[in-house]
Amino acid sequence: MIQFLPFDSSLFGYRVGKLLLEKSLPDMDRIQSAAHGYQLIYVMGKPGLVKLGGWPPISTRVDLVKAILKSDLEADSEDLDEVEIGEQDLSGSLSDTDQQQLRELVFTSGQCSRFRQDPLLANKEYEKLYSTWWETITSQNHRVMVARNGDRLLGFITFRLLRGRAYVDLFAVEGKSQGKGIGRKLMRKVFQEVYATGLVQVGLSTQKANQRAMAFYRSAGFQSLKETLIAHWRPEIPG
């Protein structure tokens, strides 16, 4: 019914769980009883079910997918010659400059995260989560593509191969470099790398409220698969 989340609980310092609503609302009395002792529960499901249960929504996650076409592998006629795209080697020690710039990009990638948008998360949950995500990427052998202009990192994108398709996890371009085609160049590099493995699909998730990201993905040919409404339920707070 309510799944205990040990990683989130350890990271945040209090008991965190997840309630997945699939086809219908569960018995609300049983849910209230099971929620005892939790400080935070992620309630996830179809928008109608979450709203029917009375949980206050914090965000809507959109899952998207794209089939890679040969035209996606070709460089634009007006490409950015001064920007180099390459794979970041995570096997050795990163320079202090690269570590700092990558950390800033990781936090940029989560600007519309529900953990940042929720005003009741006041224990630096956002900072804790996004700091550990970089550690997760390095430990789970995600591949990382970066955009550079000299020694300066302008953007990055991470992806992994998962269940017959590639999946993009983190993706960001620094503020001053946005809108210049760097994101398209990074995404094209992912398409090329994925296509070379024999796979032809790329999936990712983003927040519906992130209109800029939604517009970018649609222009790149991504199609929406489903929407999941997410609420942050605090059983110990009345109402």
C-alpha positions as CSV (number, residue, x, y, z in Angstrom):
1,M,0.0,0.0,0.0
2,I,2.5,2.6,1.2
3,Q,6.0,1.8,0.2
4,F,8.7,2.8,2.6
5,L,11.6,4.6,0.9
6,P,14.8,4.0,2.8
7,F,17.1,6.1,0.6
8,D,14.9,9.2,0.8
9,S,14.3,8.7,4.5
10,S,18.0,8.4,5.2
11,L,18.8,11.4,3.1
12,F,16.2,13.7,4.4
13,G,16.4,12.6,8.0
14,Y,12.7,11.6,8.5
15,R,10.3,8.8,7.3
16,V,9.4,9.0,3.6
17,G,7.1,6.7,1.7
18,K,5.4,6.4,-1.7
19,L,1.7,5.7,-2.5
20,L,1.1,4.7,-6.1
21,L,-2.5,5.0,-7.3
22,E,-3.0,2.7,-10.3
23,K,-6.7,2.0,-11.2
24,S,-8.8,3.1,-8.3
25,L,-8.7,4.8,-4.9
26,P,-7.7,2.5,-2.1
27,D,-9.7,2.3,1.2
28,M,-9.0,5.8,2.7
29,D,-9.3,4.5,6.3
30,R,-6.6,1.9,5.7
31,I,-4.4,4.5,4.0
32,Q,-4.7,6.9,6.9
33,S,-3.8,4.1,9.3
34,A,-0.8,3.0,7.1
35,A,0.4,6.6,6.9
36,H,1.0,6.8,10.7
37,G,4.6,7.6,11.4
38,Y,5.4,9.1,8.0
39,Q,6.4,12.7,7.7
40,L,6.2,12.8,3.9
41,I,4.5,10.5,1.3
42,Y,4.7,10.9,-2.4
43,V,1.3,10.2,-3.9
44,M,1.5,9.4,-7.6
45,G,-1.1,8.5,-10.1
46,K,-3.5,9.5,-12.8
47,P,-4.5,13.2,-12.3
48,G,-8.1,12.3,-11.6
49,L,-7.3,9.8,-8.9
50,V,-4.9,12.1,-7.0
51,K,-7.4,14.9,-7.1
52,L,-10.3,12.6,-6.1
53,G,-8.3,11.6,-3.0
54,G,-7.9,15.2,-2.0
55,W,-4.2,15.3,-1.9
56,P,-2.7,18.7,-2.8
57,P,-0.7,18.3,-6.1
58,I,2.8,19.7,-6.3
59,S,3.7,18.8,-9.9
60,T,2.8,16.8,-13.0
61,R,5.5,14.5,-14.4
62,V,5.4,13.9,-18.2
63,D,7.1,10.8,-19.6
64,L,8.2,11.3,-23.3
65,V,9.8,9.1,-25.9
66,K,11.3,9.6,-29.3
67,A,12.3,7.2,-32.2
68,I,15.6,8.3,-33.6
69,L,15.6,9.1,-37.3
70,K,18.6,9.3,-39.5
71,S,18.0,13.0,-39.9
72,D,18.4,13.4,-36.1
73,L,22.1,12.3,-36.6
74,E,23.0,15.0,-39.0
75,A,24.7,18.3,-37.9
76,D,22.8,21.6,-38.4
77,S,23.8,23.8,-41.3
78,E,24.6,26.5,-38.8
79,D,26.4,24.5,-36.2
80,L,28.4,26.0,-33.3
81,D,32.0,25.5,-34.3
82,E,33.4,27.0,-31.1
83,V,31.4,24.6,-28.9
84,E,32.9,21.1,-28.5
85,I,30.8,18.1,-27.6
86,G,32.4,15.1,-26.0
87,E,32.1,12.4,-23.4
88,Q,33.2,13.3,-19.9
89,D,35.5,10.6,-18.5
90,L,34.3,9.8,-15.0
91,S,36.8,7.0,-14.3
92,G,39.5,9.3,-13.0
93,S,39.6,12.4,-10.8
94,L,37.9,15.5,-12.1
95,S,39.6,18.8,-11.9
96,D,38.3,21.2,-9.2
97,T,37.0,23.5,-12.0
98,D,35.1,20.7,-13.7
99,Q,33.7,19.5,-10.4
100,Q,32.4,22.9,-9.5
101,Q,30.9,23.6,-13.0
102,L,29.3,20.1,-13.2
103,R,27.8,20.7,-9.7
104,E,26.3,24.0,-10.8
105,L,24.9,22.3,-14.0
106,V,23.4,19.5,-11.9
107,F,21.5,22.1,-9.8
108,T,20.5,24.0,-12.9
109,S,18.9,20.8,-14.3
110,G,16.5,20.6,-11.3
111,Q,15.3,24.2,-11.2
112,C,11.7,23.0,-11.8
113,S,12.0,19.9,-9.6
114,R,9.1,19.3,-7.3
115,F,11.6,19.2,-4.4
116,R,12.5,22.8,-5.2
117,Q,8.9,23.9,-5.8
118,D,7.5,22.6,-2.6
119,P,7.7,25.5,0.0
120,L,7.3,23.1,2.9
121,L,10.5,21.3,2.2
122,A,12.8,23.4,4.3
123,N,15.5,20.9,5.3
124,K,17.6,21.4,2.1
125,E,16.0,18.3,0.6
126,Y,16.5,19.7,-2.9
127,E,20.2,20.3,-2.4
128,K,20.7,16.9,-0.7
129,L,18.9,15.0,-3.5
130,Y,20.7,16.7,-6.4
131,S,24.1,16.3,-4.7
132,T,23.6,12.6,-4.4
133,W,22.3,12.3,-8.0
134,W,25.7,13.1,-9.3
135,E,27.2,10.4,-7.1
136,T,24.6,8.0,-8.4
137,I,25.5,8.8,-12.0
138,T,29.1,8.0,-11.4
139,S,28.5,4.8,-9.5
140,Q,25.9,3.4,-11.9
141,N,28.0,4.0,-15.1
142,H,25.7,6.6,-16.7
143,R,27.3,8.2,-19.7
144,V,27.9,12.0,-19.6
145,M,28.2,14.3,-22.6
146,V,29.4,17.8,-22.0
147,A,29.6,21.0,-24.1
148,R,32.7,23.0,-23.7
149,N,34.1,26.3,-25.0
150,G,37.7,26.1,-24.0
151,D,37.9,25.3,-20.3
152,R,34.4,26.4,-19.7
153,L,31.5,23.9,-19.4
154,L,28.4,25.2,-21.0
155,G,26.1,22.3,-20.6
156,F,25.8,18.6,-20.0
157,I,23.4,15.6,-20.5
158,T,23.5,12.2,-18.9
159,F,21.9,9.0,-20.2
160,R,21.9,5.3,-19.7
161,L,20.6,2.2,-21.5
162,L,17.5,0.8,-19.9
163,R,15.1,-1.9,-21.0
164,G,15.8,-1.7,-24.7
165,R,16.0,2.1,-25.0
166,A,18.1,5.0,-23.8
167,Y,16.9,7.1,-21.0
168,V,18.0,10.7,-20.4
169,D,18.3,11.6,-16.7
170,L,19.9,15.1,-16.2
171,F,20.1,17.7,-18.9
172,A,21.1,21.4,-18.5
173,V,22.7,24.4,-20.3
174,E,24.0,27.3,-18.2
175,G,21.8,30.3,-18.2
176,K,23.9,32.6,-20.4
177,S,24.3,29.9,-23.0
178,Q,20.7,28.9,-23.3
179,G,18.9,29.5,-26.6
180,K,22.0,29.2,-28.7
181,G,21.6,25.7,-29.9
182,I,23.8,24.0,-27.4
183,G,21.0,21.9,-26.0
184,R,20.2,20.6,-29.5
185,K,23.8,19.8,-30.1
186,L,24.0,17.8,-26.9
187,M,20.8,15.9,-27.6
188,R,22.0,15.1,-31.1
189,K,25.2,13.6,-29.6
190,V,23.0,11.3,-27.5
191,F,21.0,10.3,-30.5
192,Q,24.3,9.4,-32.3
193,E,25.7,7.4,-29.4
194,V,22.4,5.6,-28.8
195,Y,22.0,4.8,-32.5
196,A,25.5,3.4,-32.6
197,T,24.5,0.8,-29.9
198,G,21.7,-0.5,-32.1
199,L,18.9,1.1,-30.1
200,V,16.5,3.6,-31.7
201,Q,14.4,5.0,-28.8
202,V,15.2,7.6,-26.2
203,G,12.9,8.3,-23.2
204,L,12.9,11.0,-20.6
205,S,10.8,12.7,-18.0
206,T,10.2,16.3,-17.2
207,Q,7.8,18.6,-15.3
208,K,4.8,19.8,-17.2
209,A,5.2,23.2,-15.7
210,N,8.7,23.5,-17.3
211,Q,7.3,25.0,-20.5
212,R,10.8,25.7,-21.9
213,A,11.8,22.1,-21.6
214,M,8.5,20.8,-23.0
215,A,8.8,23.1,-26.0
216,F,12.4,21.9,-26.6
217,Y,11.5,18.2,-26.4
218,R,8.5,18.6,-28.7
219,S,10.7,20.5,-31.3
220,A,13.1,17.6,-31.0
221,G,10.4,15.1,-31.9
222,F,9.5,13.6,-28.5
223,Q,6.0,12.4,-27.9
224,S,4.2,12.3,-24.6
225,L,3.5,8.8,-23.3
226,K,1.7,9.6,-20.0
227,E,1.2,12.2,-17.3
228,T,1.5,11.5,-13.6
229,L,0.2,13.9,-11.0
230,I,2.4,14.0,-7.9
231,A,1.3,15.2,-4.5
232,H,3.4,15.6,-1.3
233,W,1.2,14.4,1.5
234,R,2.2,15.2,5.1
235,P,-0.1,12.9,7.2
236,E,1.0,14.7,10.4
237,I,-0.2,18.1,9.1
238,P,-4.1,18.4,9.4
239,G,-6.0,19.3,6.3
